[in-house]
Amino acid sequence: MSGEAIPGIHRRAGAIRQKIEQLSNLVEESSEPGSCEEAPIRPTAIADIKERLFLWCGTVGIVQDSVSENPLDRQLADASELRDQICHQLDELGEALDDLLEMTRTTKETREELPLTKVSLEQTKDDILDLEAADDEHDRLGPPDADETKMILEVISECIQSQPETDAVSSSDEDQEADVSANLDFPITDPLTGVVLPSLADLSTDQKAFECPTCFTTQSFSRETSWRMGLSNHVRVYHGMFSESQVKALIDAGRNAQRTFKTSDCPFCDEWDGSPALPLEINRNSSPAASPNRPFSKCVVASEFKKHVATQQEQLAILALFQDEIQIKATSEAKATGSGMSLDVNKEHLRFLHSEFDVEKKSYLREVREDLRRRLYPPSYAPDDELGPNPAKAERLGAWKRPGWPTVNRIWDADFDSWARSTYTHTRMPRKQVSTETLLVHKLEWELDLDPKYILIKRWVPEKEQETLKKHT
């Protein structure tokens, strides 16, 4: 800033506002009607800067003077570094405005003196022509005088030819930029979307100044190659954020199919230890909820990871079932089979859905899933006179129509070496002492007790043995 620095942020900002007003008045006076696009400084640009300055001053509270309740100088009394930085920025802005004011005044004076200079040059040219005519008519000068006159004429002729031209702008730098930009391999069309960058002919006609669509500044170009180079400097930072080697590495990494996964990558649970069966034991003391952060993660193959994720999704699907539809289907199945079973999911089976123990909740959901399967699809026993396609194997294994589940109404009595009528009984066990996965692996039927802390394991015994036990008990 020329002169003595003005103390205080408020007074500095006021001085800058006055200089912007002076610059705006000078530009408006110097610009002729219809020549705003060709002026070095446009009045609209100054108005935009003035609005931005007023907005910034109002945002940070500079418009409040020192007599206000809470001026900015008083707010920054303890933050001296921040205050000094703001003052430094305002001083630099003031110095830049002083330079612009001086350049604008000089340009205005030059433009005012230019017509007078042209008139003087024209008069000098006429005088030179008169001198040449007089020299032709009266050749009285000697050789030394003739050489001096010739030198003077050459100097004056060079002055006439080199008179200042303010409208046309031509520099060797632009030609050099054009030569450099000719070697640029910058794409102006996106092959995927078909978006094309604007050309110089679309933005400007007759080499007039225009506002750049990328940097929003007034620029002027005479060649398409120069425009492409200037555009590439602004767009190149957005064109690609990776080098060619990095892009190649990313492409190669995407071609490698992942064959193994970590157990911690499961998006549905955080207690999977990598075993094929779900490791959700009904044991609150050893539950993963007590130690949510596992010390390590095992790696499993892709097929095993898919099975685990599918099981978790099946549990979520059970929760998404409409309870009314389940009740209707269970009732219709019970009537069709005559089992008389009823599905009481809403009251008993979903009591622990809002439990604070995550492991117990998930284990209970698996139990509900298996219970729903048994209730919705009850077993159908083979009659005595129809033992299936392989009677010997079916009798020996005691299989259902669904193979692999040993639950029929007859069992093999090894003592008498014959088939004996059988009936089922239940073994009542606490839930925390047995894993439902173990029961499923061994294909043992079970159901929930009235007390949710216990389960009833169903087992088949001979009728004679059961009757004997009943008599003694």
C-alpha positions in Angstrom: 0.0 0.0 0.0 1.4 3.4 -1.0 1.9 5.8 1.9 1.5 5.1 5.5 -0.4 1.9 6.5 -3.8 2.6 8.0 -4.2 0.9 11.4 -7.1 -1.4 12.2 -9.0 -3.9 10.1 -12.1 -1.8 9.7 -10.2 1.3 8.4 -8.1 -0.9 6.0 -11.3 -2.4 4.6 -12.8 1.1 4.2 -9.7 2.3 2.3 -9.9 -0.7 0.0 -13.6 0.0 -0.7 -12.8 3.6 -1.7 -10.0 2.4 -4.1 -12.4 -0.1 -5.7 -14.9 2.7 -6.2 -12.2 4.9 -7.8 -11.1 2.0 -10.1 -14.7 1.4 -11.1 -15.2 5.1 -12.0 -12.0 5.2 -14.0 -12.9 2.1 -16.0 -16.4 3.3 -16.7 -15.1 6.6 -17.9 -12.3 5.1 -20.1 -14.5 2.5 -21.7 -16.4 3.6 -24.8 -19.9 2.3 -25.6 -19.7 -1.1 -27.2 -16.1 -1.7 -26.3 -16.5 -3.5 -23.0 -15.4 -6.8 -24.3 -12.2 -5.4 -25.7 -11.2 -3.4 -22.6 -8.4 -4.9 -20.4 -10.5 -4.5 -17.3 -14.2 -5.0 -17.6 -16.6 -3.0 -15.3 -18.6 -6.2 -14.6 -15.4 -7.8 -13.2 -14.8 -4.9 -10.8 -18.5 -5.0 -9.7 -18.1 -8.7 -9.0 -15.0 -8.1 -6.9 -16.7 -5.3 -5.0 -19.7 -7.6 -4.2 -17.4 -10.4 -3.1 -15.5 -8.0 -0.8 -18.7 -6.6 0.7 -20.0 -10.1 1.3 -16.7 -11.2 3.0 -16.6 -8.1 5.1 -20.2 -8.7 6.3 -19.5 -12.3 7.0 -16.5 -11.8 9.3 -17.9 -8.6 10.8 -15.5 -6.0 9.3 -18.4 -3.7 8.6 -18.7 -3.1 12.3 -16.6 -0.1 13.3 -14.7 0.3 16.6 -17.6 1.9 18.4 -19.8 -1.2 17.8 -20.6 -3.7 20.5 -18.3 -6.4 19.2 -16.0 -5.3 16.4 -13.6 -7.7 14.7 -10.5 -5.9 16.1 -11.8 -6.5 19.6 -12.7 -10.1 18.9 -9.1 -10.7 17.6 -7.4 -8.9 20.4 -6.1 -12.2 21.8 -5.4 -13.8 18.4 -2.6 -11.5 17.3 -1.3 -13.8 14.6 -4.7 -14.1 12.9 -5.2 -10.3 13.1 -1.7 -9.7 11.6 -2.5 -12.1 8.8 -5.8 -10.4 7.9 -4.1 -7.0 8.0 -1.3 -8.3 5.7 -3.8 -9.6 3.2 -5.7 -6.3 3.2 -2.4 -4.4 2.7 -1.5 -6.6 -0.2 -5.0 -6.1 -1.7 -4.5 -2.3 -1.3 -1.2 -2.4 -3.0 -2.6 -4.3 -5.9 -5.4 -1.8 -6.2 -2.9 1.1 -6.2 -1.1 -0.6 -9.1 -4.3 -1.0 -11.0 -5.3 2.6 -10.5 -1.9 3.8 -11.7 -2.1 1.5 -14.8 -5.6 2.7 -15.6 -4.7 6.4 -15.3 -1.6 5.8 -17.5 -3.7 4.0 -20.1 -6.3 6.8 -20.0 -3.6 9.5 -20.5 -2.0 7.4 -23.3 -5.3 7.1 -25.1 -6.0 10.8 -24.7 -2.6 11.7 -26.1 -2.7 9.2 -29.0 -4.9 11.3 -31.4 -2.5 14.3 -30.8 0.5 12.0 -31.6 -1.2 10.8 -34.8 -1.9 14.4 -35.9 1.7 15.4 -35.2 3.0 12.4 -37.2 0.8 13.3 -40.1 2.0 16.9 -40.1 5.6 15.6 -39.9 4.9 13.3 -42.8 3.6 16.2 -44.9 6.6 18.3 -44.1 8.9 15.5 -45.1 7.1 15.2 -48.4 7.4 18.9 -48.9 11.1 18.6 -48.1 11.5 15.8 -50.7 9.7 17.9 -53.3 11.9 20.8 -52.5 15.0 18.6 -52.7 13.9 17.4 -56.1 13.2 20.9 -57.3 16.3 22.5 -55.8 19.2 20.2 -55.6 21.5 22.6 -53.8 22.7 20.5 -50.8 26.1 18.9 -50.8 26.9 15.3 -50.3 27.3 15.5 -46.5 24.0 17.4 -46.1 22.3 14.9 -48.3 23.4 11.9 -46.2 22.2 13.7 -43.0 18.9 14.4 -44.6 18.5 10.8 -45.7 19.2 9.6 -42.2 16.7 11.9 -40.7 14.1 10.7 -43.2 14.7 7.1 -42.4 14.4 7.8 -38.7 11.1 9.6 -39.1 9.8 6.9 -41.4 10.6 4.3 -38.8 8.8 6.3 -36.2 5.7 6.5 -38.3 5.7 2.8 -39.0 6.3 2.0 -35.3 3.5 4.1 -33.9 1.7 2.4 -30.9 -1.3 0.1 -31.8 -3.5 -0.6 -28.7 -6.2 -2.7 -30.4 -4.2 -5.5 -32.0 -2.3 -7.9 -29.7 0.3 -10.1 -31.2 3.2 -11.7 -29.3 5.8 -14.3 -29.9 4.7 -16.1 -26.7 1.4 -17.0 -28.3 3.1 -18.5 -31.3 5.4 -20.4 -29.0 2.4 -21.7 -27.0 0.8 -22.7 -30.3 3.9 -24.7 -31.3 4.0 -26.4 -27.9 0.3 -27.1 -27.9 0.5 -28.7 -31.3 2.5 -31.5 -29.7 0.0 -32.0 -26.8 -2.0 -35.2 -26.9 -5.0 -33.9 -24.9 -8.4 -35.5 -25.6 -11.2 -33.1 -26.3 -13.9 -35.7 -26.6 -15.0 -38.3 -24.0 -15.4 -41.6 -25.9 -17.9 -43.0 -23.3 -20.3 -40.1 -22.8 -19.6 -38.2 -26.1 -19.1 -34.9 -24.3 -17.0 -32.5 -26.4 -15.0 -29.5 -25.1 -15.9 -26.3 -26.7 -13.8 -25.0 -29.6 -12.5 -21.5 -30.0 -15.0 -20.9 -32.8 -17.9 -21.7 -30.5 -16.8 -19.3 -27.8 -15.4 -16.3 -29.8 -15.8 -14.9 -33.3 -13.3 -12.6 -34.9 -10.8 -13.2 -32.0 -12.8 -11.2 -29.5 -12.2 -11.6 -25.7 -14.6 -14.1 -24.0 -15.1 -15.6 -20.5 -13.3 -19.0 -20.2 -15.9 -21.6 -19.1 -13.3 -23.4 -16.9 -11.5 -20.6 -15.0 -14.2 -17.8 -15.5 -11.6 -15.2 -16.6 -11.6 -13.0 -19.6 -9.2 -14.3 -22.2 -8.4 -13.9 -25.9 -6.9 -16.4 -28.3 -6.1 -16.2 -32.0 -5.5 -19.8 -32.7 -7.3 -23.1 -31.9 -4.1 -24.7 -30.7 -3.4 -21.9 -28.2 -7.0 -22.3 -26.8 -6.4 -26.0 -26.5 -3.3 -25.5 -24.5 -4.9 -23.0 -22.1 -7.8 -25.3 -21.7 -5.6 -28.3 -21.0 -3.9 -26.5 -18.2 -7.3 -26.1 -16.4 -8.9 -29.4 -17.3 -5.9 -31.7 -16.9 -6.2 -31.7 -13.1 -9.7 -33.2 -13.4 -8.9 -35.5 -16.4 -7.0 -38.1 -14.4 -5.8 -38.6 -10.8 -3.7 -41.7 -11.5 -0.6 -42.2 -13.5 -0.4 -44.8 -16.3 1.5 -47.3 -14.1 -1.1 -46.9 -11.3 -4.0 -47.4 -13.7 -2.3 -50.6 -15.0 -1.8 -51.9 -11.5 -5.5 -51.3 -10.6 -6.6 -53.1 -13.8 -4.4 -56.1 -13.1 -5.6 -56.2 -9.5 -9.2 -56.3 -10.7 -8.5 -59.3 -12.9 -7.5 -61.5 -10.0 -10.5 -63.3 -8.5 -10.5 -63.5 -4.8 -10.3 -67.2 -3.6 -10.2 -66.8 0.1 -12.0 -64.5 2.6 -11.5 -63.6 6.2 -14.1 -64.6 8.8 -14.2 -61.0 9.9 -15.4 -60.0 6.4 -18.9 -61.4 7.0 -21.3 -58.4 6.9 -23.9 -60.2 9.1 -22.0 -61.3 12.2 -18.8 -60.8 14.0 -18.4 -64.1 15.9 -17.7 -66.6 13.1 -14.7 -68.8 13.8 -14.5 -70.3 10.3 -16.1 -73.7 11.0 -18.6 -75.0 8.4 -21.4 -75.1 10.9 -22.4 -71.9 12.7 -20.4 -71.7 16.0 -23.3 -70.2 18.0 -23.3 -72.1 21.2 -26.1 -71.5 23.7 -23.7 -70.7 26.4 -23.8 -67.2 27.8 -20.6 -67.5 29.8 -18.5 -68.4 26.7 -20.5 -66.3 24.2 -18.6 -64.0 21.8 -20.6 -61.1 23.1 -18.3 -61.1 26.2 -15.3 -60.4 23.9 -16.5 -58.5 20.8 -13.0 -57.9 19.5 -11.6 -61.2 18.3 -7.9 -61.6 18.6 -7.5 -63.0 15.0 -9.4 -63.8 11.8 -9.2 -67.1 10.0 -9.2 -67.4 6.2 -11.8 -69.6 4.6 -12.4 -70.6 1.0 -15.0 -68.9 -1.2 -17.5 -71.8 -1.1 -17.5 -71.9 2.7 -17.9 -68.2 3.0 -20.9 -68.3 0.6 -22.6 -71.0 2.7 -22.1 -69.0 5.8 -23.5 -65.8 4.3 -26.4 -67.8 2.8 -27.3 -69.1 6.3 -27.2 -65.6 7.7 -29.5 -64.3 5.0 -31.9 -67.2 5.7 -32.1 -66.1 9.3 -32.9 -62.5 8.1 -35.6 -63.9 5.8 -37.3 -65.6 8.7 -37.7 -62.3 10.4 -39.1 -60.8 7.2 -41.9 -63.4 7.1 -45.4 -62.1 7.8 -46.6 -63.6 11.0 -50.2 -63.7 9.8 -49.3 -65.7 6.7 -47.2 -68.1 8.8 -50.2 -68.6 11.2 -52.6 -69.3 8.3 -50.3 -71.7 6.6 -49.5 -73.6 9.8 -53.2 -73.9 10.6 -54.1 -75.2 7.2 -51.2 -77.7 7.3 -52.3 -78.8 10.8 -55.9 -79.4 9.6 -54.7 -81.3 6.5 -52.4 -83.6 8.5 -54.7 -83.8 11.5 -51.8 -83.1 13.9 -53.7 -80.4 15.7 -50.5 -78.4 16.1 -50.7 -74.6 16.4 -48.1 -72.1 15.7 -47.6 -69.6 18.4 -44.8 -67.5 17.0 -45.9 -64.0 18.2 -46.0 -64.8 21.9 -43.6 -67.5 22.8 -41.1 -68.0 19.9 -40.2 -64.3 19.5 -39.9 -63.4 23.1 -36.2 -63.0 23.0 -36.0 -60.9 19.8 -35.4 -57.8 21.9 -33.0 -59.5 24.3 -29.8 -57.6 25.1 -27.7 -60.7 24.5 -26.9 -60.8 20.8 -25.7 -64.4 20.8 -28.8 -65.7 22.5 -31.0 -63.8 20.1 -29.3 -65.2 17.0 -29.3 -68.7 18.5 -32.9 -68.4 19.3 -33.6 -67.3 15.7 -32.0 -70.5 14.4 -34.2 -72.5 16.8 -37.3 -70.7 15.6 -36.3 -71.5 12.0 -36.0 -75.2 12.6 -39.2 -75.2 14.7 -41.0 -73.4 11.8 -39.8 -76.1 9.4 -41.1 -78.9 11.6 -44.4 -77.2 12.2 -45.0 -76.1 8.7 -43.9 -79.4 7.2 -44.7 -82.2 9.7 -43.2 -85.6 9.1 -45.3 -88.2 7.3 -44.7 -91.8 8.5 -44.6 -94.8 6.1 -47.4 -97.3 6.9 -46.6 -100.8 8.1 -47.5 -102.4 4.7 -45.6 -99.8 2.6 -41.9 -99.6 3.4 -40.6 -97.7 0.3 -38.6 -98.8 -2.7 -35.9 -100.5 -0.6 -37.8 -102.2 2.2 -34.8 -103.9 3.9 -32.7 -100.7 4.0 -35.7 -98.6 5.0 -36.6 -101.0 7.8 -33.0 -101.2 9.0 -32.5 -97.4 9.0 -36.0 -96.5 10.1 -36.1 -93.6 7.6 -38.7 -91.0 6.9 -39.9 -90.3 3.4 -37.3 -87.5 3.7 -34.2 -89.8 3.8 -31.7 -89.5 6.6 -33.9 -88.8 9.6 -34.4 -91.9 11.8 -37.9 -91.3 13.2 -40.5 -94.0 12.5 -43.0 -95.7 14.7 -41.0 -99.0 14.6 -37.5 -99.8 15.8 -35.3 -102.9 15.7 -35.1 -104.8 18.9 -31.7 -106.6 19.0 -32.7 -108.7 22.1 -35.6 -110.4 20.3 -34.1 -110.0 16.8 -37.3 -108.6 15.5 -39.2 -105.3 14.9 -40.9 -103.9 17.9 -43.6 -101.2 18.2 -42.1 -98.0 19.5 -43.1 -94.7 21.0 -41.3 -91.5 21.6 -40.3 -89.8 24.8 -38.5 -86.5 25.6 -35.3 -85.8 27.4 -35.4 -82.3 29.1 -32.1 -80.5 29.0 -31.0 -76.9 29.7 -30.3 -74.8 26.6 -26.9 -73.6 27.8 -25.6 -77.2 28.0 -26.3 -78.3 24.5 -25.7 -77.0 21.0 -28.6 -77.0 18.5 -26.0 -77.5 15.8 -25.0 -80.8 17.4 -28.6 -82.0 17.4 -29.0 -81.1 13.7 -25.7 -82.9 12.8 -26.9 -86.1 14.6 -30.5 -85.6 13.2 -32.2 -85.5 16.5 -35.6 -84.0 16.8 -36.2 -81.4 19.5 -38.6 -78.7 20.5 -38.9 -75.9 23.0 -40.1 -76.4 26.4 -42.7 -74.2 28.1 -39.7 -72.7 29.9 -37.6 -71.1 27.2 -34.4 -72.0 29.1 -35.0 -75.7 28.4 -35.4 -77.9 25.3 -37.0 -81.3 24.8 -35.0 -83.8 22.8 -37.2 -86.4 21.2 -36.1 -90.0 21.2 -37.7 -93.3 20.3 -37.9 -96.3 22.7 -39.8 -99.7 22.5 -43.3 -99.6 23.8 -42.6 -102.4 26.3 -39.7 -100.5 27.8 -41.8 -97.4 28.1 -44.7 -99.2 29.7 -42.4 -100.8 32.2 -40.9 -97.5 33.1 -44.4 -96.0 33.5 -45.4 -98.9 35.9 -42.4 -98.4 38.1 -42.7 -94.6 38.2 
